[in-house]
Amino acid sequence: MSNQVSLFVKCPHCDKSFMDAENPINGEPSIRINIVTASERGVLRLCSLYGCYEHESDIVLNDKEIVTIYCPHCNKSLMREEKCELCEAPMVGMNIKVGGRVNICSRNGCRNHYVAFNDIAGALNKFYHQYGFSG
């Protein structure tokens, strides 16, 4: 059994899923979001396994470039006022199905990210049941 957890994420505005089963990364549905760089618009697919940094994009992303990220359904911005503790770029927030939020840095190449749960006990219980962890 794998000890990696695939996060199911959705829009904090329209509540629609970002999961893309038709374009998996590492055998799991990818996270599909829209991005805008200084010169282009495109689609970014992130690996949904927590701690994995693999991604695919239909446009070229320059190293250390900050991208603006939008919901592919309602087109509202996912950018937060919170700044990355490592590089000062804006953080991006997506809701997770178990209740809470995953936050990632908007700078290409920065690996800062974290999960914040609304109810840690409830979220852990869901993880235990979904992934078969036992004590």
TORPA-4810 file (N, C-alpha, C, O; in nm, 3 decimals):
<nodes>
NODE_1_0.084_-0.119_0.000_0.000_0.000_0.000_0.088_0.125_0.000_0.187_0.134_0.073_M
NODE_2_0.050_0.220_-0.084_0.123_0.345_-0.092_0.087_0.433_0.027_-0.028_0.434_0.072_S
NODE_3_0.186_0.506_0.079_0.155_0.597_0.189_0.137_0.740_0.140_0.131_0.832_0.221_N
NODE_4_0.129_0.760_0.008_0.104_0.892_-0.047_-0.045_0.918_-0.053_-0.123_0.828_-0.084_Q
NODE_5_-0.085_1.040_-0.025_-0.226_1.078_-0.024_-0.254_1.168_-0.142_-0.186_1.269_-0.163_V
NODE_6_-0.355_1.131_-0.219_-0.400_1.213_-0.331_-0.508_1.307_-0.280_-0.610_1.263_-0.227_S
NODE_7_-0.486_1.438_-0.295_-0.582_1.537_-0.248_-0.685_1.567_-0.356_-0.650_1.592_-0.471_L
NODE_8_-0.812_1.564_-0.319_-0.923_1.600_-0.407_-0.953_1.746_-0.381_-1.000_1.781_-0.273_F
NODE_9_-0.926_1.833_-0.479_-0.942_1.976_-0.459_-1.051_2.033_-0.548_-1.084_1.980_-0.654_V
NODE_10_-1.107_2.145_-0.499_-1.217_2.209_-0.570_-1.209_2.360_-0.549_-1.132_2.410_-0.467_K
NODE_11_-1.290_2.431_-0.625_-1.290_2.577_-0.623_-1.352_2.631_-0.496_-1.458_2.584_-0.454_C
NODE_12_-1.288_2.729_-0.432_-1.346_2.791_-0.312_-1.464_2.884_-0.346_-1.536_2.928_-0.256_P
NODE_13_-1.484_2.914_-0.474_-1.592_3.003_-0.516_-1.715_2.926_-0.564_-1.825_2.948_-0.514_H
NODE_14_-1.697_2.836_-0.662_-1.811_2.766_-0.723_-1.825_2.622_-0.674_-1.923_2.555_-0.707_C
NODE_15_-1.728_2.573_-0.598_-1.729_2.439_-0.539_-1.717_2.326_-0.641_-1.742_2.210_-0.608_D
NODE_16_-1.678_2.357_-0.765_-1.661_2.252_-0.867_-1.521_2.193_-0.857_-1.425_2.261_-0.820_K
NODE_17_-1.513_2.066_-0.890_-1.389_1.991_-0.879_-1.284_2.036_-0.982_-1.317_2.071_-1.095_S
NODE_18_-1.158_2.033_-0.939_-1.044_2.058_-1.029_-0.983_1.926_-1.078_-0.887_1.928_-1.155_F
NODE_19_-1.036_1.813_-1.035_-0.976_1.685_-1.064_-0.999_1.646_-1.211_-1.110_1.658_-1.263_M
NODE_20_-0.892_1.601_-1.275_-0.894_1.566_-1.417_-0.848_1.422_-1.434_-0.729_1.395_-1.448_D
NODE_21_-0.944_1.330_-1.433_-0.914_1.186_-1.445_-0.865_1.149_-1.584_-0.799_1.047_-1.600_A
NODE_22_-0.896_1.230_-1.684_-0.854_1.201_-1.821_-0.707_1.232_-1.846_-0.651_1.188_-1.946_E
NODE_23_-0.645_1.307_-1.757_-0.504_1.344_-1.770_-0.432_1.319_-1.638_-0.392_1.414_-1.569_N
NODE_24_-0.415_1.192_-1.602_-0.352_1.161_-1.473_-0.202_1.193_-1.472_-0.136_1.195_-1.576_P
NODE_25_-0.152_1.217_-1.353_-0.008_1.228_-1.329_0.024_1.131_-1.217_-0.039_1.135_-1.112_I
NODE_26_0.121_1.043_-1.239_0.159_0.940_-1.141_0.042_0.848_-1.103_0.030_0.806_-0.988_N
NODE_27_-0.044_0.819_-1.202_-0.153_0.725_-1.181_-0.272_0.781_-1.106_-0.366_0.706_-1.077_G
NODE_28_-0.272_0.909_-1.075_-0.383_0.973_-1.004_-0.437_1.088_-1.089_-0.363_1.146_-1.168_E
NODE_29_-0.566_1.122_-1.072_-0.618_1.238_-1.146_-0.533_1.361_-1.118_-0.491_1.385_-1.004_P
NODE_30_-0.508_1.439_-1.222_-0.432_1.563_-1.203_-0.528_1.672_-1.155_-0.650_1.656_-1.159_S
NODE_31_-0.470_1.783_-1.112_-0.546_1.901_-1.071_-0.535_2.000_-1.187_-0.426_2.050_-1.216_I
NODE_32_-0.648_2.029_-1.252_-0.650_2.117_-1.369_-0.693_2.257_-1.328_-0.802_2.276_-1.273_R
NODE_33_-0.606_2.356_-1.356_-0.636_2.495_-1.327_-0.592_2.580_-1.446_-0.506_2.539_-1.524_I
NODE_34_-0.649_2.697_-1.461_-0.610_2.790_-1.565_-0.504_2.885_-1.510_-0.508_2.924_-1.394_N
NODE_35_-0.409_2.920_-1.596_-0.301_3.010_-1.554_-0.282_3.123_-1.654_-0.314_3.110_-1.772_I
NODE_36_-0.229_3.233_-1.603_-0.193_3.347_-1.687_-0.053_3.389_-1.646_-0.024_3.412_-1.529_V
NODE_37_0.035_3.400_-1.746_0.170_3.452_-1.724_0.174_3.596_-1.775_0.070_3.652_-1.812_T
NODE_38_0.290_3.656_-1.777_0.303_3.792_-1.828_0.266_3.802_-1.976_0.228_3.909_-2.024_A
NODE_39_0.276_3.689_-2.050_0.252_3.696_-2.194_0.153_3.593_-2.249_0.114_3.603_-2.365_S
NODE_40_0.110_3.495_-2.169_0.023_3.390_-2.223_-0.081_3.343_-2.122_-0.069_3.364_-2.002_E
NODE_41_-0.183_3.278_-2.177_-0.284_3.208_-2.097_-0.272_3.060_-2.130_-0.241_3.023_-2.243_R
NODE_42_-0.297_2.976_-2.030_-0.288_2.833_-2.056_-0.351_2.750_-1.946_-0.421_2.801_-1.859_G
NODE_43_-0.325_2.620_-1.955_-0.375_2.524_-1.857_-0.256_2.460_-1.788_-0.157_2.424_-1.851_V
NODE_44_-0.267_2.447_-1.655_-0.165_2.382_-1.575_-0.230_2.262_-1.508_-0.338_2.273_-1.451_L
NODE_45_-0.163_2.148_-1.514_-0.208_2.029_-1.443_-0.102_1.994_-1.340_0.016_1.976_-1.372_R
NODE_46_-0.146_1.985_-1.213_-0.057_1.954_-1.102_-0.078_1.811_-1.058_-0.189_1.758_-1.069_L
NODE_47_0.026_1.747_-1.007_0.012_1.615_-0.948_-0.070_1.630_-0.820_-0.044_1.721_-0.741_C
NODE_48_-0.169_1.542_-0.800_-0.255_1.552_-0.682_-0.199_1.480_-0.560_-0.258_1.487_-0.452_S
NODE_49_-0.085_1.412_-0.574_-0.023_1.346_-0.460_0.048_1.451_-0.374_0.135_1.523_-0.422_L
NODE_50_0.009_1.459_-0.247_0.065_1.561_-0.160_0.217_1.543_-0.150_0.266_1.434_-0.120_Y
NODE_51_0.290_1.650_-0.174_0.436_1.646_-0.169_0.501_1.621_-0.304_0.623_1.629_-0.315_G
NODE_52_0.423_1.591_-0.407_0.476_1.571_-0.542_0.472_1.705_-0.614_0.374_1.778_-0.605_C
NODE_53_0.578_1.738_-0.686_0.588_1.866_-0.753_0.578_1.855_-0.905_0.601_1.953_-0.975_Y
NODE_54_0.546_1.737_-0.956_0.534_1.719_-1.101_0.413_1.795_-1.153_0.309_1.803_-1.087_E
NODE_55_0.428_1.851_-1.272_0.320_1.924_-1.335_0.338_1.924_-1.486_0.446_1.896_-1.537_H
NODE_56_0.230_1.957_-1.555_0.231_1.969_-1.701_0.160_2.098_-1.737_0.063_2.136_-1.672_E
NODE_57_0.208_2.165_-1.841_0.146_2.289_-1.885_0.145_2.294_-2.036_0.234_2.242_-2.103_S
NODE_58_0.043_2.358_-2.091_0.037_2.373_-2.236_0.107_2.501_-2.283_0.108_2.531_-2.403_D
NODE_59_0.167_2.575_-2.190_0.249_2.691_-2.224_0.382_2.679_-2.151_0.394_2.604_-2.053_I
NODE_60_0.481_2.752_-2.197_0.613_2.750_-2.134_0.609_2.836_-2.007_0.566_2.951_-2.009_V
NODE_61_0.655_2.775_-1.898_0.665_2.848_-1.772_0.812_2.873_-1.742_0.891_2.779_-1.732_L
NODE_62_0.848_2.998_-1.729_0.986_3.033_-1.698_1.016_3.005_-1.551_0.928_3.019_-1.466_N
NODE_63_1.140_2.967_-1.523_1.181_2.941_-1.386_1.162_3.067_-1.302_1.202_3.176_-1.343_D
NODE_64_1.104_3.052_-1.187_1.080_3.158_-1.089_0.972_3.257_-1.131_0.951_3.358_-1.063_K
NODE_65_0.903_3.230_-1.241_0.795_3.317_-1.287_0.672_3.301_-1.197_0.637_3.190_-1.158_E
NODE_66_0.608_3.412_-1.164_0.484_3.409_-1.087_0.368_3.402_-1.185_0.360_3.481_-1.279_I
NODE_67_0.278_3.306_-1.164_0.162_3.291_-1.249_0.036_3.325_-1.169_0.031_3.305_-1.048_V
NODE_68_-0.063_3.376_-1.238_-0.193_3.401_-1.177_-0.280_3.281_-1.209_-0.283_3.234_-1.323_T
NODE_69_-0.351_3.231_-1.109_-0.425_3.105_-1.123_-0.574_3.129_-1.105_-0.618_3.201_-1.015_I
NODE_70_-0.652_3.066_-1.196_-0.797_3.082_-1.199_-0.867_2.947_-1.202_-0.811_2.847_-1.245_Y
NODE_71_-0.992_2.947_-1.156_-1.078_2.830_-1.165_-1.111_2.805_-1.313_-1.145_2.900_-1.384_C
NODE_72_-1.103_2.680_-1.361_-1.138_2.651_-1.499_-1.290_2.650_-1.523_-1.334_2.640_-1.638_P
NODE_73_-1.369_2.661_-1.418_-1.515_2.658_-1.431_-1.575_2.799_-1.421_-1.646_2.842_-1.513_H
NODE_74_-1.548_2.870_-1.313_-1.608_3.003_-1.293_-1.512_3.116_-1.329_-1.552_3.233_-1.332_C
NODE_75_-1.386_3.083_-1.355_-1.281_3.176_-1.394_-1.248_3.281_-1.287_-1.191_3.385_-1.318_N
NODE_76_-1.284_3.254_-1.161_-1.248_3.346_-1.053_-1.105_3.316_-1.007_-1.058_3.202_-1.014_K
NODE_77_-1.039_3.419_-0.960_-0.901_3.406_-0.916_-0.890_3.319_-0.791_-0.974_3.327_-0.701_S
NODE_78_-0.785_3.237_-0.786_-0.754_3.155_-0.670_-0.641_3.216_-0.587_-0.595_3.156_-0.490_L
NODE_79_-0.598_3.336_-0.626_-0.488_3.403_-0.559_-0.535_3.455_-0.422_-0.649_3.500_-0.406_M
NODE_80_-0.444_3.447_-0.325_-0.474_3.493_-0.190_-0.385_3.613_-0.158_-0.283_3.635_-0.222_R
NODE_81_-0.425_3.688_-0.059_-0.343_3.801_-0.016_-0.219_3.753_0.060_-0.120_3.825_0.069_E
NODE_82_-0.226_3.633_0.113_-0.113_3.575_0.187_0.009_3.560_0.096_-0.002_3.520_-0.020_E
NODE_83_0.125_3.593_0.150_0.251_3.581_0.075_0.326_3.455_0.116_0.316_3.411_0.231_K
NODE_84_0.399_3.398_0.024_0.482_3.280_0.049_0.591_3.316_0.149_0.656_3.420_0.137_C
NODE_85_0.610_3.231_0.247_0.713_3.254_0.348_0.854_3.236_0.292_0.951_3.285_0.351_E
NODE_86_0.867_3.166_0.179_0.999_3.140_0.121_1.040_3.244_0.017_1.157_3.282_0.011_L
NODE_87_0.943_3.290_-0.066_0.983_3.378_-0.177_0.898_3.504_-0.192_0.923_3.584_-0.282_C
NODE_88_0.799_3.523_-0.105_0.714_3.641_-0.105_0.614_3.651_-0.221_0.548_3.754_-0.236_E
NODE_89_0.601_3.546_-0.302_0.500_3.546_-0.408_0.363_3.522_-0.345_0.355_3.468_-0.234_A
NODE_90_0.255_3.560_-0.412_0.122_3.532_-0.358_0.097_3.381_-0.349_0.142_3.304_-0.433_P
NODE_91_0.023_3.342_-0.246_-0.018_3.203_-0.232_-0.149_3.182_-0.307_-0.224_3.276_-0.332_M
NODE_92_-0.175_3.056_-0.342_-0.295_3.016_-0.415_-0.371_2.920_-0.325_-0.312_2.828_-0.268_V
NODE_93_-0.502_2.940_-0.312_-0.582_2.855_-0.225_-0.686_2.774_-0.300_-0.759_2.826_-0.384_G
NODE_94_-0.692_2.644_-0.268_-0.793_2.555_-0.322_-0.854_2.476_-0.208_-0.782_2.433_-0.118_M
NODE_95_-0.984_2.457_-0.209_-1.049_2.379_-0.105_-1.023_2.231_-0.126_-1.010_2.185_-0.239_N
NODE_96_-1.017_2.155_-0.016_-1.003_2.010_-0.027_-1.133_1.946_0.021_-1.202_1.996_0.110_I
NODE_97_-1.164_1.833_-0.042_-1.291_1.766_-0.020_-1.315_1.730_0.127_-1.429_1.738_0.173_K
NODE_98_-1.212_1.691_0.200_-1.229_1.648_0.339_-1.252_1.764_0.435_-1.273_1.743_0.554_V
NODE_99_-1.248_1.887_0.384_-1.271_2.004_0.468_-1.144_2.074_0.503_-1.069_2.030_0.590_G
NODE_100_-1.118_2.182_0.437_-0.995_2.259_0.459_-0.947_2.318_0.329_-1.024_2.334_0.234_G
NODE_101_-0.819_2.350_0.327_-0.763_2.418_0.211_-0.619_2.373_0.191_-0.544_2.353_0.287_R
NODE_102_-0.581_2.358_0.065_-0.440_2.339_0.031_-0.394_2.471_-0.028_-0.462_2.531_-0.111_V
NODE_103_-0.278_2.516_0.014_-0.221_2.642_-0.031_-0.087_2.613_-0.097_-0.002_2.543_-0.041_N
NODE_104_-0.069_2.669_-0.217_0.056_2.650_-0.291_0.110_2.787_-0.332_0.035_2.884_-0.342_I
NODE_105_0.239_2.793_-0.354_0.302_2.916_-0.399_0.276_2.935_-0.548_0.273_2.838_-0.624_C
NODE_106_0.258_3.059_-0.591_0.231_3.089_-0.732_0.360_3.106_-0.814_0.352_3.129_-0.935_S
NODE_107_0.476_3.095_-0.751_0.603_3.110_-0.824_0.648_2.974_-0.876_0.663_2.879_-0.799_R
NODE_108_0.670_2.964_-1.006_0.717_2.839_-1.067_0.852_2.801_-1.005_0.947_2.879_-1.007_N
NODE_109_0.859_2.681_-0.952_0.981_2.631_-0.892_0.985_2.639_-0.741_1.063_2.568_-0.677_G
NODE_110_0.902_2.724_-0.681_0.897_2.731_-0.535_0.816_2.612_-0.485_0.710_2.583_-0.538_C
NODE_111_0.866_2.544_-0.383_0.801_2.423_-0.334_0.719_2.444_-0.207_0.678_2.348_-0.143_R
NODE_112_0.696_2.569_-0.171_0.620_2.595_-0.050_0.473_2.561_-0.072_0.412_2.603_-0.170_N
NODE_113_0.419_2.484_0.020_0.278_2.447_0.019_0.240_2.395_0.156_0.327_2.351_0.232_H
NODE_114_0.113_2.399_0.188_0.067_2.342_0.315_-0.082_2.316_0.308_-0.152_2.373_0.224_Y
NODE_115_-0.130_2.229_0.396_-0.272_2.198_0.407_-0.320_2.249_0.542_-0.253_2.229_0.644_V
NODE_116_-0.434_2.313_0.543_-0.498_2.358_0.666_-0.637_2.294_0.671_-0.718_2.315_0.580_A
NODE_117_-0.665_2.217_0.776_-0.794_2.149_0.789_-0.890_2.231_0.873_-0.850_2.296_0.969_F
NODE_118_-1.018_2.227_0.836_-1.123_2.291_0.917_-1.143_2.215_1.047_-1.156_2.274_1.154_N
NODE_119_-1.144_2.082_1.036_-1.168_1.993_1.151_-1.065_1.881_1.142_-1.088_1.783_1.071_D
NODE_120_-0.953_1.892_1.212_-0.844_1.796_1.198_-0.887_1.655_1.236_-0.847_1.560_1.169_I
NODE_121_-0.967_1.639_1.340_-1.011_1.504_1.381_-1.098_1.441_1.273_-1.081_1.324_1.240_A
NODE_122_-1.191_1.518_1.218_-1.278_1.467_1.113_-1.201_1.435_0.986_-1.227_1.333_0.921_G
NODE_123_-1.105_1.520_0.950_-1.024_1.497_0.830_-0.938_1.373_0.847_-0.928_1.293_0.753_A
NODE_124_-0.876_1.355_0.963_-0.795_1.235_0.987_-0.880_1.109_0.981_-0.837_1.007_0.928_L
NODE_125_-1.000_1.115_1.036_-1.091_1.001_1.031_-1.124_0.965_0.885_-1.124_0.847_0.850_N
NODE_126_-1.151_1.064_0.801_-1.179_1.039_0.658_-1.057_0.979_0.590_-1.070_0.886_0.510_K
NODE_127_-0.937_1.031_0.620_-0.815_0.976_0.561_-0.795_0.831_0.603_-0.763_0.746_0.519_F
NODE_128_-0.815_0.801_0.729_-0.799_0.664_0.777_-0.892_0.570_0.703_-0.851_0.461_0.663_Y
NODE_129_-1.016_0.610_0.685_-1.113_0.524_0.616_-1.085_0.514_0.466_-1.097_0.406_0.408_H
NODE_130_-1.048_0.626_0.404_-1.025_0.626_0.261_-0.898_0.553_0.221_-0.896_0.484_0.120_Q
NODE_131_-0.792_0.568_0.299_-0.663_0.512_0.261_-0.623_0.388_0.341_-0.515_0.333_0.319_Y
NODE_132_-0.708_0.344_0.431_-0.684_0.218_0.502_-0.573_0.221_0.604_-0.515_0.117_0.637_G
NODE_133_-0.541_0.340_0.656_-0.439_0.348_0.760_-0.494_0.287_0.888_-0.613_0.299_0.917_F
NODE_134_-0.410_0.223_0.964_-0.455_0.170_1.092_-0.348_0.197_1.197_-0.231_0.214_1.165_S
NODE_135_-0.391_0.202_1.322_-0.301_0.239_1.430_-0.230_0.122_1.489_-0.151_0.138_1.582_G
</nodes>
